[in-house]
């Protein structure tokens, strides 16, 4: 296997770390160059509209970071900050306006939404070619069928790219996805199947989960349960992608970000491991930019050129 610029040795001589931050920076530069090329051919500057309902502090920080990265990639950012009292009908009306807006090529409604709003209904109201979160039923179906014109959920797409930094050809590998959410687990399983892996989907209620985990060459963990996966669960040399991120209080009164794996223990056993932070998180935002570019290509009014552009690789492996 050729050396990857996104792999770096662990300071403790444990697992090789997969540098999601470095990969995200490289992908953002690649997207920026492709945006400039697209605009030079007469297409409008791609625009990403992000909608946040309520005032959750963590979501506000995340949304503002998305805006910064969108501008960094040479694209327009449209922010819609709505009060907690926003009704589902009002949110649906905004989505309808954004669907029709030629300046907006991508629409993302930040989850979670307040309890009185149905996220499935809202997500499926977004035009499939502007659904940069890839969560609508049309894009879910496109992913299941392996269609090139689908928009893939950003976090699983980023996870796949991190895995490809370790091994481009994953044919025949035993892959375990712990977590079966629509946002990460299910689409991740689909992506791994398309890489010719043998895929098992598990969750926190799976019986004999440690034993199942020890059989896997690839483990992707996305449960929201901090430090769930212990070092004793991991097959020596396995590749582990940690999607989880939780802020835990420390004895000194500070807090610390941790993942879904017990990093110090897993690092001793795994061959490759994503850190938290600095692993999957940066790649999620970079893949959002990639999806916005792909959405712009899908909507480009230039005959077959736009469709062909939508299928270009840009390092995504899709």
N, C-alpha and C positions, 0 to 999 in steps of 0.2 A: 504493500500500500504506500502510495506517495505521501510525503510529509504534507500536512495541512497547516496553513498559517493560523488556523483557528484552534489548534491544539497546543496546550502548554503544560509543562510538568508541574506536578503538585509540589508545593514547598515542603511537604512532609514525606516526599517519596512514595506517595500513595497513587491513586488512580490519576491518569492523565486528565486534565480538566479541559472541557470544551468551552471555548471563550465566546459566549453569545454576544457580548458587547462588541467585540472586534468584528464578528460576522455581521452584526446588524449595521455597524458603521460602513462596512464594505458594500452591503446590499443597498443601503440608502444612497451611497455614491453612485451605484450602478443605476438605480431608479432615477436619480437626478439627471444623469446623462441621457437616459432613454426619454425622459420627459422633455428635455431640451430638443432632442431629435424629433420627437412627435410634434412639438409646437412649431419647429422649423418647417415641417411639412404642411403647415396650415391648420392643424388641429387647435382647438382652444386649450388654454392652460387648464389642466385637470383640477377640479375642485372637489374637496372633501367636506361634507357637512356632518358635523357631530352634534347630536342632540342629547342633552343631559336634563333629566327631570328630577327635581329635588336638590338638596344641598349636602349630599354626602361628601365629607371632606376628602376621603381617599379618591372618590370618583372625580371630584373637581381637579385634583392634582393630576390624575391620570389623563383627563380630557385636555387640560392645558398643555401637558407634555406632548400629546398627539398633535396639537396645533403647532407647537414649536417644530416638531419633526416634519410636519407637512410642509411648512414654509422652507425648511432646510432642503427638502427634495425638489424645490422649485414649483410647488403646487399651491393653489389657493386653499385657505381654510375658512370655513363658515361655521361659527359657533352659535348654538341655540341653547341658552340656559333658561329652562322653564321652571316655574315654582312647583313645589310638591303638590299643590292643589290642582294642577293641570288635569283635566279630564281625559279619558281615553279618546273621546270624540275630538277634542282639541288637538291631541297629539296626532291622531290619524289625519286631521286636516293639514297639519304641518307636513307630514310625510307626503301627502298628495301634492302639495305645492313644490316640495323638493324633487319629487319624481318628474315633475313637468319643467323644472328649471334647467335650461341648457348649460348654465355655468356650473352645475353640480353633477359630477360624474360618479361620486360615491356617497352613500348615506350610511351612517352608523348611529343607531340609537343605543346609548350606553346602558348596559345592564349592571345591576338589577334595577328594575322599575318599581315604583311604589306599588303596594299590594292591590290597589284598586284598578290597575292597568294590566291587561293580559299581554305578556310579552310575545306570545306566539302570534296573536292577531296582528300586533304592531309589526313584528318582523316580516310577516308574510304580506303586509301592505307595501313594503319597499319593492320597487321594481327589481326583478332578478338581476339585471345587468348593472344595477347600482348597489346591490346588496353586498357591500365589501366585507361584512362580517361572515358571509357565506352561510347564514343560519336559516334562510327561507327554504320552503319545501322544494322549490325548483332547483336551487343550487345543491341542496342535500341529495336530490335525485341525480343531478349531473355528476356529483362526486361518486355516488354508488355505481353509476354506469361508466365511470372513467372518462367522461366527456371533457374535452379540452377547453370548452367555453364556460366552464363553471368557475365560480369564485369559492375558494376553499377557506374555511375558518382559519383565522390568522394564527392562533396558538398552535394547532396541530401542524400547520404548514411550516411554522418556524421549527417545531420539534423535528420534523422530517429533515429539514435542511441541516440541523445540528447532527442528526444521525449520519447524514451523508458526508459530513466532514470526517467521520470516523471510517466509514466504509460505504463507497458508492453503490456497490452491488450487495444487496441484503438477501439475495435469493436463498431460500431454504433455512433462514435463521428462525429460531423460535422467539417470538415476540409476545410479551405480556403487557397489556394496558390495564393498569389498576385505576378504575374510575370509568363510569359508563355514561357520562353526561353528554347532552347534545352539543355542548360547546367544545369539549375536548375529546373525551373518551371514544365516542362513537365515530366521529370523523377520523380520529387518529387510527383507529382500527382499519378503516377503509383505506387510508393512505398506505399502511403497512401491508395490507393485502395486495395492493397494486405494486408493491415492491417485491412481491412473491415470497413474503414471510408467511410462516405458519402462526396465526394470531389467536391468542386467548384474551378474552375480555373478562376482567374480574372487578371486584369492588370491595368495600370494607366489610360486607356481609358474606363474602365468599368463604366457604369452608376450606380448611387446610391451605390458606393463602401463602404462608411461608414456604410450604413444600412446592406449591405450584410456581412460586417465584424463583426458587432455586433451579428450576429447569430452563429458565429463560436466558437467551443470549442478549436480548434487548428488553429493558424494562422502562416503561413510561408511566410515571406516577402522577395522577391528577385527582386527588381526593379531598383536598382541603383539610386533611388531618395531619397536623404538624408532627414530623419525626415518626411517622407510622412505620416506615420500612427500615428494618434493622440490618446491620451488616451480615448477620447470620442468615438472612433471607436471600442473599445475593450469590449467584453462581460466580466463582472466581473468574475474573477477566470480562465479565458482562459489561455492556454499555447501559448506563442508567441516566434517563432524562427526568429531572425533577421539575415538574410544572408548578408545584405548590409554593405559596408564599404567605406566611403568617407572621405578624409582629407579636412577639412574646415578651412580657416584662421580665427584667433581670433582677437579681437580688440587690444590685446597686441602685435600683430605681429607674434605670434606663430601659430601653427596649431593643430587641434584636430581631432581624428578619431571618426566618428559618423556612426550610422547605418541607416537603412531605417525606423526605428520607432523613435518617439520622446521619448527617454528613460525615462526622468524624469516624463513625464505624463503617459506613458504606465505602468511604474513600479507601479504607485499608484492603478491601476485597475487590471492588469493581476495577475493570480495566480503563473505563472512560466514564466521566461523571460531569454533569453540569452543576456549576455553583449557584447558590442563592444568596444574594442577588448576583446578577451578571450573567445569567444563563438564558433561560427561556424568555424572561420579561422583555429585554431589548429586542429580541427577534419578533415578538408579537407585534410591536409597533412598526418595525421595519416591513413585516409582511402585510400590514395594513396599507402601507404606502405602495407596496408591490401590487396589492389588489386594486388600489385606486387607479394605478396606471393601467392595469389590465382592463378595468371597467371602462376607462377612457377609450381604450382601443376597441372594445366591444361596441362602443357607441359612435365611433368615428364614421362620419358620413363620406366615405371615400371608396365605395365599392368593396371589392374583396380585400383591399389592403388592410382595412381595420381588423377583419377576421383573422388574417394571417398574423398580424402583429399581436393579436391576443394570445396566440399560441407560442410566442417566443419564450425561451427558457428563462433568461435573466437569473440563472443560477438557482432557480427554485426546484428543479427536478420534476416539475409538473408539466 
